[in-house]
Every structure is written in C-alpha cells, then in structure tokens.
Amino acid sequence: MPPKINGDACTGCGRCTEVCPLDVFRMVDGSPQVLYGDECWHCGCCAMECTTGAIRIELPLQMRPVARRIK
C-alpha cells in the first residue's frame, strides 16, 4: 500500500521527496503527492522525517506478521 499524506497536517516542506530512496513522491503545486505508490518499499523514511506526522505507512497484509515480530 502506498504512503498516505494527511493534507491538513502537511506543511509542504518537501522533506519526504528528498529522503525517499525510490522517488515515490513528487511536489505538485507546492505539496507532496504520492505518484509512484507501487514502487514504495515501506522503509518508513518519509514518515520518520516528517516533522508534522502527516505521513502514514500501512504495511501490506503479507508484511504485517513480520513487522510484529521485529518490534
């Protein structure tokens, strides 16, 4: 699943577009948009660097049991 951006919380700083290793995000009219969501590795870089917490990562169903064991 692609990252979700909360437009109300996003300030449009563009940090997510800078840190994403796969260029999933693009700035469109001053705000980040997820243009290549299928390419997302779910690494969480964008969510970790978002100062307002506007980005939410939802892991695909097949990855959820693995993530629970890692925590």
PyMOL Python script that loads the backbone (N, CA, C, O; Angstrom):
from pymol import cmd

cmd.read_pdbstr("""\
ATOM      1  N   MET A   1       0.838  -1.171   0.000  1.00  0.00           N
ATOM      2  CA  MET A   1       0.000   0.000   0.000  1.00  0.00           C
ATOM      3  C   MET A   1       0.888   1.241   0.000  1.00  0.00           C
ATOM      4  O   MET A   1       1.909   1.276   0.687  1.00  0.00           O
ATOM      5  N   PRO A   2       0.510   2.237  -0.753  1.00  0.00           N
ATOM      6  CA  PRO A   2       1.333   3.451  -0.802  1.00  0.00           C
ATOM      7  C   PRO A   2       1.194   4.276   0.474  1.00  0.00           C
ATOM      8  O   PRO A   2       0.212   4.136   1.203  1.00  0.00           O
ATOM      9  N   PRO A   3       2.168   5.128   0.741  1.00  0.00           N
ATOM     10  CA  PRO A   3       2.065   6.025   1.896  1.00  0.00           C
ATOM     11  C   PRO A   3       0.864   6.950   1.741  1.00  0.00           C
ATOM     12  O   PRO A   3       0.472   7.296   0.627  1.00  0.00           O
ATOM     13  N   LYS A   4       0.293   7.340   2.858  1.00  0.00           N
ATOM     14  CA  LYS A   4      -0.850   8.254   2.860  1.00  0.00           C
ATOM     15  C   LYS A   4      -0.396   9.585   3.445  1.00  0.00           C
ATOM     16  O   LYS A   4       0.281   9.616   4.473  1.00  0.00           O
ATOM     17  N   ILE A   5      -0.766  10.682   2.796  1.00  0.00           N
ATOM     18  CA  ILE A   5      -0.412  12.014   3.269  1.00  0.00           C
ATOM     19  C   ILE A   5      -1.673  12.701   3.767  1.00  0.00           C
ATOM     20  O   ILE A   5      -2.665  12.811   3.047  1.00  0.00           O
ATOM     21  N   ASN A   6      -1.616  13.162   5.013  1.00  0.00           N
ATOM     22  CA  ASN A   6      -2.712  13.934   5.576  1.00  0.00           C
ATOM     23  C   ASN A   6      -2.514  15.384   5.137  1.00  0.00           C
ATOM     24  O   ASN A   6      -1.638  16.081   5.648  1.00  0.00           O
ATOM     25  N   GLY A   7      -3.323  15.823   4.199  1.00  0.00           N
ATOM     26  CA  GLY A   7      -3.190  17.160   3.637  1.00  0.00           C
ATOM     27  C   GLY A   7      -3.385  18.274   4.640  1.00  0.00           C
ATOM     28  O   GLY A   7      -2.829  19.360   4.477  1.00  0.00           O
ATOM     29  N   ASP A   8      -4.170  18.021   5.680  1.00  0.00           N
ATOM     30  CA  ASP A   8      -4.400  19.046   6.701  1.00  0.00           C
ATOM     31  C   ASP A   8      -3.169  19.248   7.576  1.00  0.00           C
ATOM     32  O   ASP A   8      -2.915  20.360   8.040  1.00  0.00           O
ATOM     33  N   ALA A   9      -2.406  18.185   7.804  1.00  0.00           N
ATOM     34  CA  ALA A   9      -1.218  18.269   8.669  1.00  0.00           C
ATOM     35  C   ALA A   9       0.046  18.631   7.888  1.00  0.00           C
ATOM     36  O   ALA A   9       1.007  19.133   8.471  1.00  0.00           O
ATOM     37  N   CYS A  10       0.055  18.383   6.588  1.00  0.00           N
ATOM     38  CA  CYS A  10       1.248  18.608   5.766  1.00  0.00           C
ATOM     39  C   CYS A  10       1.501  20.107   5.588  1.00  0.00           C
ATOM     40  O   CYS A  10       0.585  20.875   5.293  1.00  0.00           O
ATOM     41  N   THR A  11       2.764  20.506   5.773  1.00  0.00           N
ATOM     42  CA  THR A  11       3.150  21.909   5.596  1.00  0.00           C
ATOM     43  C   THR A  11       3.744  22.170   4.216  1.00  0.00           C
ATOM     44  O   THR A  11       4.003  23.321   3.863  1.00  0.00           O
ATOM     45  N   GLY A  12       3.963  21.112   3.432  1.00  0.00           N
ATOM     46  CA  GLY A  12       4.532  21.276   2.098  1.00  0.00           C
ATOM     47  C   GLY A  12       6.027  21.530   2.101  1.00  0.00           C
ATOM     48  O   GLY A  12       6.552  22.137   1.168  1.00  0.00           O
ATOM     49  N   CYS A  13       6.720  21.075   3.135  1.00  0.00           N
ATOM     50  CA  CYS A  13       8.167  21.323   3.240  1.00  0.00           C
ATOM     51  C   CYS A  13       8.958  20.550   2.181  1.00  0.00           C
ATOM     52  O   CYS A  13      10.037  20.985   1.778  1.00  0.00           O
ATOM     53  N   GLY A  14       8.431  19.412   1.728  1.00  0.00           N
ATOM     54  CA  GLY A  14       9.098  18.632   0.696  1.00  0.00           C
ATOM     55  C   GLY A  14      10.176  17.694   1.201  1.00  0.00           C
ATOM     56  O   GLY A  14      10.895  17.089   0.406  1.00  0.00           O
ATOM     57  N   ARG A  15      10.295  17.567   2.498  1.00  0.00           N
ATOM     58  CA  ARG A  15      11.328  16.686   3.067  1.00  0.00           C
ATOM     59  C   ARG A  15      11.121  15.237   2.618  1.00  0.00           C
ATOM     60  O   ARG A  15      12.094  14.528   2.359  1.00  0.00           O
ATOM     61  N   CYS A  16       9.881  14.796   2.526  1.00  0.00           N
ATOM     62  CA  CYS A  16       9.600  13.416   2.096  1.00  0.00           C
ATOM     63  C   CYS A  16      10.111  13.160   0.681  1.00  0.00           C
ATOM     64  O   CYS A  16      10.580  12.062   0.380  1.00  0.00           O
ATOM     65  N   THR A  17      10.024  14.155  -0.178  1.00  0.00           N
ATOM     66  CA  THR A  17      10.506  13.985  -1.552  1.00  0.00           C
ATOM     67  C   THR A  17      12.025  13.886  -1.595  1.00  0.00           C
ATOM     68  O   THR A  17      12.588  13.258  -2.491  1.00  0.00           O
ATOM     69  N   GLU A  18      12.689  14.514  -0.613  1.00  0.00           N
ATOM     70  CA  GLU A  18      14.155  14.492  -0.559  1.00  0.00           C
ATOM     71  C   GLU A  18      14.698  13.182  -0.017  1.00  0.00           C
ATOM     72  O   GLU A  18      15.731  12.706  -0.487  1.00  0.00           O
ATOM     73  N   VAL A  19      14.020  12.582   0.970  1.00  0.00           N
ATOM     74  CA  VAL A  19      14.580  11.404   1.639  1.00  0.00           C
ATOM     75  C   VAL A  19      14.134  10.071   1.041  1.00  0.00           C
ATOM     76  O   VAL A  19      14.768   9.049   1.300  1.00  0.00           O
ATOM     77  N   CYS A  20      13.088  10.055   0.268  1.00  0.00           N
ATOM     78  CA  CYS A  20      12.585   8.788  -0.290  1.00  0.00           C
ATOM     79  C   CYS A  20      13.611   8.190  -1.255  1.00  0.00           C
ATOM     80  O   CYS A  20      13.959   8.828  -2.248  1.00  0.00           O
ATOM     81  N   PRO A  21      14.103   6.972  -0.981  1.00  0.00           N
ATOM     82  CA  PRO A  21      15.117   6.372  -1.846  1.00  0.00           C
ATOM     83  C   PRO A  21      14.598   5.969  -3.223  1.00  0.00           C
ATOM     84  O   PRO A  21      15.392   5.736  -4.135  1.00  0.00           O
ATOM     85  N   LEU A  22      13.290   5.884  -3.385  1.00  0.00           N
ATOM     86  CA  LEU A  22      12.731   5.444  -4.664  1.00  0.00           C
ATOM     87  C   LEU A  22      11.970   6.529  -5.404  1.00  0.00           C
ATOM     88  O   LEU A  22      11.336   6.247  -6.421  1.00  0.00           O
ATOM     89  N   ASP A  23      12.017   7.755  -4.922  1.00  0.00           N
ATOM     90  CA  ASP A  23      11.313   8.869  -5.562  1.00  0.00           C
ATOM     91  C   ASP A  23       9.829   8.596  -5.747  1.00  0.00           C
ATOM     92  O   ASP A  23       9.263   8.858  -6.808  1.00  0.00           O
ATOM     93  N   VAL A  24       9.208   8.066  -4.701  1.00  0.00           N
ATOM     94  CA  VAL A  24       7.773   7.776  -4.719  1.00  0.00           C
ATOM     95  C   VAL A  24       6.964   9.074  -4.746  1.00  0.00           C
ATOM     96  O   VAL A  24       5.873   9.123  -5.313  1.00  0.00           O
ATOM     97  N   PHE A  25       7.515  10.127  -4.124  1.00  0.00           N
ATOM     98  CA  PHE A  25       6.825  11.412  -4.001  1.00  0.00           C
ATOM     99  C   PHE A  25       7.302  12.410  -5.047  1.00  0.00           C
ATOM    100  O   PHE A  25       8.441  12.350  -5.510  1.00  0.00           O
ATOM    101  N   ARG A  26       6.421  13.317  -5.407  1.00  0.00           N
ATOM    102  CA  ARG A  26       6.752  14.469  -6.240  1.00  0.00           C
ATOM    103  C   ARG A  26       6.012  15.672  -5.683  1.00  0.00           C
ATOM    104  O   ARG A  26       4.891  15.546  -5.190  1.00  0.00           O
ATOM    105  N   MET A  27       6.636  16.835  -5.764  1.00  0.00           N
ATOM    106  CA  MET A  27       5.971  18.063  -5.366  1.00  0.00           C
ATOM    107  C   MET A  27       5.089  18.531  -6.524  1.00  0.00           C
ATOM    108  O   MET A  27       5.561  18.708  -7.647  1.00  0.00           O
ATOM    109  N   VAL A  28       3.815  18.724  -6.236  1.00  0.00           N
ATOM    110  CA  VAL A  28       2.852  19.185  -7.235  1.00  0.00           C
ATOM    111  C   VAL A  28       2.128  20.388  -6.641  1.00  0.00           C
ATOM    112  O   VAL A  28       1.436  20.265  -5.631  1.00  0.00           O
ATOM    113  N   ASP A  29       2.285  21.521  -7.253  1.00  0.00           N
ATOM    114  CA  ASP A  29       1.652  22.762  -6.789  1.00  0.00           C
ATOM    115  C   ASP A  29       1.947  23.045  -5.318  1.00  0.00           C
ATOM    116  O   ASP A  29       1.061  23.462  -4.572  1.00  0.00           O
ATOM    117  N   GLY A  30       3.185  22.819  -4.906  1.00  0.00           N
ATOM    118  CA  GLY A  30       3.613  23.161  -3.556  1.00  0.00           C
ATOM    119  C   GLY A  30       3.289  22.148  -2.471  1.00  0.00           C
ATOM    120  O   GLY A  30       3.498  22.424  -1.289  1.00  0.00           O
ATOM    121  N   SER A  31       2.783  20.981  -2.848  1.00  0.00           N
ATOM    122  CA  SER A  31       2.521  19.953  -1.844  1.00  0.00           C
ATOM    123  C   SER A  31       2.958  18.592  -2.387  1.00  0.00           C
ATOM    124  O   SER A  31       2.859  18.335  -3.587  1.00  0.00           O
ATOM    125  N   PRO A  32       3.441  17.723  -1.496  1.00  0.00           N
ATOM    126  CA  PRO A  32       3.896  16.405  -1.958  1.00  0.00           C
ATOM    127  C   PRO A  32       2.724  15.508  -2.337  1.00  0.00           C
ATOM    128  O   PRO A  32       1.681  15.508  -1.683  1.00  0.00           O
ATOM    129  N   GLN A  33       2.916  14.761  -3.388  1.00  0.00           N
ATOM    130  CA  GLN A  33       1.917  13.807  -3.852  1.00  0.00           C
ATOM    131  C   GLN A  33       2.600  12.454  -4.039  1.00  0.00           C
ATOM    132  O   GLN A  33       3.765  12.386  -4.433  1.00  0.00           O
ATOM    133  N   VAL A  34       1.870  11.387  -3.754  1.00  0.00           N
ATOM    134  CA  VAL A  34       2.384  10.042  -3.982  1.00  0.00           C
ATOM    135  C   VAL A  34       2.064   9.694  -5.433  1.00  0.00           C
ATOM    136  O   VAL A  34       0.912   9.431  -5.780  1.00  0.00           O
ATOM    137  N   LEU A  35       3.096   9.695  -6.277  1.00  0.00           N
ATOM    138  CA  LEU A  35       2.883   9.406  -7.694  1.00  0.00           C
ATOM    139  C   LEU A  35       3.244   7.984  -8.072  1.00  0.00           C
ATOM    140  O   LEU A  35       2.699   7.435  -9.029  1.00  0.00           O
ATOM    141  N   TYR A  36       4.155   7.390  -7.331  1.00  0.00           N
ATOM    142  CA  TYR A  36       4.610   6.037  -7.659  1.00  0.00           C
ATOM    143  C   TYR A  36       4.454   5.126  -6.444  1.00  0.00           C
ATOM    144  O   TYR A  36       5.427   4.526  -5.988  1.00  0.00           O
ATOM    145  N   GLY A  37       3.261   5.024  -5.931  1.00  0.00           N
ATOM    146  CA  GLY A  37       2.978   4.252  -4.727  1.00  0.00           C
ATOM    147  C   GLY A  37       3.317   2.777  -4.833  1.00  0.00           C
ATOM    148  O   GLY A  37       3.683   2.152  -3.838  1.00  0.00           O
ATOM    149  N   ASP A  38       3.201   2.214  -6.027  1.00  0.00           N
ATOM    150  CA  ASP A  38       3.512   0.796  -6.216  1.00  0.00           C
ATOM    151  C   ASP A  38       5.000   0.511  -6.051  1.00  0.00           C
ATOM    152  O   ASP A  38       5.390  -0.634  -5.825  1.00  0.00           O
ATOM    153  N   GLU A  39       5.829   1.538  -6.160  1.00  0.00           N
ATOM    154  CA  GLU A  39       7.278   1.372  -6.023  1.00  0.00           C
ATOM    155  C   GLU A  39       7.749   1.432  -4.573  1.00  0.00           C
ATOM    156  O   GLU A  39       8.915   1.149  -4.296  1.00  0.00           O
ATOM    157  N   CYS A  40       6.871   1.793  -3.650  1.00  0.00           N
ATOM    158  CA  CYS A  40       7.246   2.002  -2.248  1.00  0.00           C
ATOM    159  C   CYS A  40       7.743   0.705  -1.605  1.00  0.00           C
ATOM    160  O   CYS A  40       7.124  -0.350  -1.753  1.00  0.00           O
ATOM    161  N   TRP A  41       8.871   0.798  -0.887  1.00  0.00           N
ATOM    162  CA  TRP A  41       9.438  -0.343  -0.166  1.00  0.00           C
ATOM    163  C   TRP A  41       8.943  -0.402   1.270  1.00  0.00           C
ATOM    164  O   TRP A  41       9.262  -1.346   1.993  1.00  0.00           O
ATOM    165  N   HIS A  42       8.171   0.587   1.694  1.00  0.00           N
ATOM    166  CA  HIS A  42       7.659   0.675   3.068  1.00  0.00           C
ATOM    167  C   HIS A  42       8.800   0.773   4.073  1.00  0.00           C
ATOM    168  O   HIS A  42       8.729   0.202   5.162  1.00  0.00           O
ATOM    169  N   CYS A  43       9.846   1.494   3.705  1.00  0.00           N
ATOM    170  CA  CYS A  43      11.008   1.639   4.591  1.00  0.00           C
ATOM    171  C   CYS A  43      10.725   2.614   5.733  1.00  0.00           C
ATOM    172  O   CYS A  43      11.348   2.522   6.790  1.00  0.00           O
ATOM    173  N   GLY A  44       9.798   3.541   5.533  1.00  0.00           N
ATOM    174  CA  GLY A  44       9.416   4.478   6.583  1.00  0.00           C
ATOM    175  C   GLY A  44      10.242   5.742   6.652  1.00  0.00           C
ATOM    176  O   GLY A  44      10.033   6.553   7.555  1.00  0.00           O
ATOM    177  N   CYS A  45      11.173   5.943   5.732  1.00  0.00           N
ATOM    178  CA  CYS A  45      11.998   7.157   5.753  1.00  0.00           C
ATOM    179  C   CYS A  45      11.141   8.412   5.717  1.00  0.00           C
ATOM    180  O   CYS A  45      11.389   9.361   6.461  1.00  0.00           O
ATOM    181  N   CYS A  46      10.150   8.419   4.866  1.00  0.00           N
ATOM    182  CA  CYS A  46       9.307   9.607   4.715  1.00  0.00           C
ATOM    183  C   CYS A  46       8.565   9.922   6.009  1.00  0.00           C
ATOM    184  O   CYS A  46       8.500  11.081   6.419  1.00  0.00           O
ATOM    185  N   ALA A  47       8.010   8.909   6.647  1.00  0.00           N
ATOM    186  CA  ALA A  47       7.257   9.119   7.888  1.00  0.00           C
ATOM    187  C   ALA A  47       8.178   9.541   9.026  1.00  0.00           C
ATOM    188  O   ALA A  47       7.797  10.367   9.855  1.00  0.00           O
ATOM    189  N   MET A  48       9.386   8.982   9.075  1.00  0.00           N
ATOM    190  CA  MET A  48      10.324   9.345  10.139  1.00  0.00           C
ATOM    191  C   MET A  48      10.809  10.784  10.001  1.00  0.00           C
ATOM    192  O   MET A  48      11.040  11.456  11.006  1.00  0.00           O
ATOM    193  N   GLU A  49      10.965  11.259   8.780  1.00  0.00           N
ATOM    194  CA  GLU A  49      11.474  12.607   8.550  1.00  0.00           C
ATOM    195  C   GLU A  49      10.385  13.677   8.558  1.00  0.00           C
ATOM    196  O   GLU A  49      10.696  14.867   8.595  1.00  0.00           O
ATOM    197  N   CYS A  50       9.129  13.279   8.524  1.00  0.00           N
ATOM    198  CA  CYS A  50       8.028  14.250   8.510  1.00  0.00           C
ATOM    199  C   CYS A  50       7.890  14.874   9.896  1.00  0.00           C
ATOM    200  O   CYS A  50       7.569  14.186  10.865  1.00  0.00           O
ATOM    201  N   THR A  51       8.135  16.177   9.985  1.00  0.00           N
ATOM    202  CA  THR A  51       8.125  16.857  11.278  1.00  0.00           C
ATOM    203  C   THR A  51       6.717  17.043  11.839  1.00  0.00           C
ATOM    204  O   THR A  51       6.556  17.262  13.040  1.00  0.00           O
ATOM    205  N   THR A  52       5.696  16.959  10.984  1.00  0.00           N
ATOM    206  CA  THR A  52       4.320  17.148  11.455  1.00  0.00           C
ATOM    207  C   THR A  52       3.559  15.838  11.601  1.00  0.00           C
ATOM    208  O   THR A  52       2.417  15.837  12.059  1.00  0.00           O
ATOM    209  N   GLY A  53       4.171  14.726  11.221  1.00  0.00           N
ATOM    210  CA  GLY A  53       3.496  13.431  11.311  1.00  0.00           C
ATOM    211  C   GLY A  53       2.380  13.274  10.301  1.00  0.00           C
ATOM    212  O   GLY A  53       1.400  12.575  10.557  1.00  0.00           O
ATOM    213  N   ALA A  54       2.521  13.919   9.155  1.00  0.00           N
ATOM    214  CA  ALA A  54       1.466  13.910   8.144  1.00  0.00           C
ATOM    215  C   ALA A  54       1.481  12.658   7.272  1.00  0.00           C
ATOM    216  O   ALA A  54       0.548  12.446   6.497  1.00  0.00           O
ATOM    217  N   ILE A  55       2.509  11.829   7.377  1.00  0.00           N
ATOM    218  CA  ILE A  55       2.620  10.643   6.516  1.00  0.00           C
ATOM    219  C   ILE A  55       2.403   9.392   7.336  1.00  0.00           C
ATOM    220  O   ILE A  55       2.996   9.212   8.400  1.00  0.00           O
ATOM    221  N   ARG A  56       1.538   8.527   6.818  1.00  0.00           N
ATOM    222  CA  ARG A  56       1.248   7.255   7.473  1.00  0.00           C
ATOM    223  C   ARG A  56       1.596   6.123   6.502  1.00  0.00           C
ATOM    224  O   ARG A  56       1.216   6.149   5.331  1.00  0.00           O
ATOM    225  N   ILE A  57       2.318   5.141   7.010  1.00  0.00           N
ATOM    226  CA  ILE A  57       2.688   3.965   6.218  1.00  0.00           C
ATOM    227  C   ILE A  57       1.837   2.797   6.690  1.00  0.00           C
ATOM    228  O   ILE A  57       1.822   2.480   7.880  1.00  0.00           O
ATOM    229  N   GLU A  58       1.136   2.162   5.779  1.00  0.00           N
ATOM    230  CA  GLU A  58       0.395   0.948   6.087  1.00  0.00           C
ATOM    231  C   GLU A  58       1.062  -0.195   5.353  1.00  0.00           C
ATOM    232  O   GLU A  58       1.158  -0.196   4.125  1.00  0.00           O
ATOM    233  N   LEU A  59       1.522  -1.168   6.121  1.00  0.00           N
ATOM    234  CA  LEU A  59       2.198  -2.309   5.515  1.00  0.00           C
ATOM    235  C   LEU A  59       1.206  -3.208   4.802  1.00  0.00           C
ATOM    236  O   LEU A  59       0.074  -3.365   5.259  1.00  0.00           O
ATOM    237  N   PRO A  60       1.618  -3.805   3.678  1.00  0.00           N
ATOM    238  CA  PRO A  60       0.767  -4.790   3.015  1.00  0.00           C
ATOM    239  C   PRO A  60       0.495  -5.961   3.956  1.00  0.00           C
ATOM    240  O   PRO A  60       1.295  -6.232   4.852  1.00  0.00           O
ATOM    241  N   LEU A  61      -0.603  -6.643   3.766  1.00  0.00           N
ATOM    242  CA  LEU A  61      -1.007  -7.734   4.650  1.00  0.00           C
ATOM    243  C   LEU A  61       0.072  -8.789   4.826  1.00  0.00           C
ATOM    244  O   LEU A  61       0.271  -9.284   5.935  1.00  0.00           O
ATOM    245  N   GLN A  62       0.769  -9.141   3.764  1.00  0.00           N
ATOM    246  CA  GLN A  62       1.779 -10.196   3.867  1.00  0.00           C
ATOM    247  C   GLN A  62       2.994  -9.762   4.684  1.00  0.00           C
ATOM    248  O   GLN A  62       3.765 -10.623   5.107  1.00  0.00           O
ATOM    249  N   MET A  63       3.199  -8.463   4.926  1.00  0.00           N
ATOM    250  CA  MET A  63       4.335  -7.983   5.701  1.00  0.00           C
ATOM    251  C   MET A  63       3.994  -7.746   7.173  1.00  0.00           C
ATOM    252  O   MET A  63       4.907  -7.620   7.989  1.00  0.00           O
ATOM    253  N   ARG A  64       2.734  -7.682   7.533  1.00  0.00           N
ATOM    254  CA  ARG A  64       2.346  -7.344   8.898  1.00  0.00           C
ATOM    255  C   ARG A  64       2.835  -8.341   9.950  1.00  0.00           C
ATOM    256  O   ARG A  64       3.295  -7.898  11.002  1.00  0.00           O
ATOM    257  N   PRO A  65       2.768  -9.640   9.738  1.00  0.00           N
ATOM    258  CA  PRO A  65       3.294 -10.559  10.767  1.00  0.00           C
ATOM    259  C   PRO A  65       4.793 -10.388  10.994  1.00  0.00           C
ATOM    260  O   PRO A  65       5.259 -10.543  12.123  1.00  0.00           O
ATOM    261  N   VAL A  66       5.546 -10.079   9.969  1.00  0.00           N
ATOM    262  CA  VAL A  66       6.980  -9.878  10.093  1.00  0.00           C
ATOM    263  C   VAL A  66       7.255  -8.634  10.931  1.00  0.00           C
ATOM    264  O   VAL A  66       8.125  -8.655  11.801  1.00  0.00           O
ATOM    265  N   ALA A  67       6.525  -7.558  10.679  1.00  0.00           N
ATOM    266  CA  ALA A  67       6.729  -6.311  11.412  1.00  0.00           C
ATOM    267  C   ALA A  67       6.412  -6.499  12.890  1.00  0.00           C
ATOM    268  O   ALA A  67       7.082  -5.894  13.727  1.00  0.00           O
ATOM    269  N   ARG A  68       5.448  -7.287  13.235  1.00  0.00           N
ATOM    270  CA  ARG A  68       5.109  -7.530  14.641  1.00  0.00           C
ATOM    271  C   ARG A  68       6.234  -8.255  15.368  1.00  0.00           C
ATOM    272  O   ARG A  68       6.503  -7.965  16.534  1.00  0.00           O
ATOM    273  N   ARG A  69       6.899  -9.199  14.691  1.00  0.00           N
ATOM    274  CA  ARG A  69       7.997  -9.944  15.309  1.00  0.00           C
ATOM    275  C   ARG A  69       9.220  -9.054  15.524  1.00  0.00           C
ATOM    276  O   ARG A  69       9.966  -9.255  16.482  1.00  0.00           O
ATOM    277  N   ILE A  70       9.432  -8.079  14.648  1.00  0.00           N
ATOM    278  CA  ILE A  70      10.608  -7.210  14.732  1.00  0.00           C
ATOM    279  C   ILE A  70      10.496  -6.273  15.925  1.00  0.00           C
ATOM    280  O   ILE A  70      11.500  -6.001  16.584  1.00  0.00           O
ATOM    281  N   LYS A  71       9.315  -5.780  16.215  1.00  0.00           N
ATOM    282  CA  LYS A  71       9.124  -4.848  17.339  1.00  0.00           C
ATOM    283  C   LYS A  71       9.464  -5.534  18.585  1.00  0.00           C
ATOM    284  O   LYS A  71       9.376  -4.939  19.660  1.00  0.00           O
TER     285      LYS A  71
END
""", "prot")
cmd.dss("prot")
cmd.show_as("cartoon", "prot")
cmd.util.cbc("prot")
cmd.orient("prot")
